[in-house]
Amino acid sequence: MSMSDELGQLGQLHRQGVLSDDEFARAKARVLSAGPSARPEAPAIAAVNAMRRSRDNRWLGGVCAGIGQVTGMATWVWRLIFALLVLCGGTGVFFYLLLWIFVPLEESGLHRHAGTQQAA
């Protein structure tokens, strides 16, 4: 439920007399202080957002190694899955190309190292 929906429901309850002025003010402050960043992200969404194509463990674009890092499965399993999907009307090629285009490449070791020194 979005913040605007919650505020709308609180306003409706206040107009109906279910919430007093004080209760409405406290509930509104709670919703506004929580903000969108306070809501936890689903683990699956966090894993998808963290997925990166591999720079080192790759045959073509590093997609299978990136999926393997996120899922914890061996890279060869994902390569086999995509190879089998190629035999199913070429869907493996289609999905692989989509992932190659839309999944970002992981940072190189130099960028990661420089970023940790700047943060320190």
N, C-alpha and C positions, 0 to 999 in steps of 0.2 A: 504494500500500500504506500502510495507516495505521500509526501509531506502535505501537499495541498489537499489530498483526500482526507487525511487525518484532521487537518484544521477545519475542513468543511463539516466533518462529522461532529467535531467538538462544538462548532458554532450552532449546528442544528440542535444538539443536546442542550446547549445553553438557552436557545430560543424556546425550547419546549419546557424549560424549567427543571430539567433533570439535573443540571449542574448549576450550582450557585455562582455568583460573580467571582468569588475567591477560588473555587474549584476550577472554573474555566480558565482563570489567569494562570494558575499553577500548571494545569495540563497543557495550555498553550506554550508556556515557557519551557516545559519539558520537551515538547515536540520540536520547538525551534532550537533548543540547545543541543538536541541529539544530532540534528543535521544528517545529511546523506552519508558522510564519512564514518559515522558511528555505527552504521549498520554493517554487520559482518558479511563478508563475501562468501558465497557458497564455495566449498572446496573444489568442485569441478570447474567452476568459472575461474578460480584463482590458478588452477593448473593450466587451463587453456591460455590464460593471459601470460603465464610464465613460460610458455613453450617457445623455443628458439631453435632454428636450424643449426646443426652442428658445423663448425668450421673444420674440425679435424677428422671425425669419423663419418666420411661421406663417400658415396660413389658418384652421385649426380649433384643433388642440391642439399643434402644433409637432412632431408625431411624425416626419413626413417629413424635416424639417430636422435633427432629432436623429440619425436614421438616416444621413442624408447626411454629417453631420460625422464619424460613426464610420467609415463605409465609404469616404469620400473621393469619393463619387459626387455629382452635382448633385442638388439637392432636387427639381427638376422630374421627374427620372427616377423617383424614389420616388413622387411624386404620380401619375405615369402608371401605375406598377405597381399602386398601390392602386386607381386608377380601373379598371384592367383586371380586378383581382380582384373588384371590386364586380359586374362583369358575369358573374362565375363563381359564381353562386349567393349572392352577398352576402358571400363570405368576406373581401373587402377591408374591409368595414365591421366585421366581427367582429374581425379582427386589429388594425385601427386602434383600435377601442375598448379592446381588451385592452392595447395598448401605451400608450394615453392614460391608462388607469387605473394601470398598474404601473410605467411609466417616470417617474421624478421630473422635475420642472421644473428647468431650470438656475437657478443662483443669479442674482439680479439684480446689476447692476453695482455697486450700493451695497454689497451684502453681500460681493462679491468684493474690493472696494477696502478695506473695513474689515478684512477678514480678513488682507490682506497687510500692512496697517499694524500690526496687533496682532502678527503674526509677526516683524516687523522689530525 
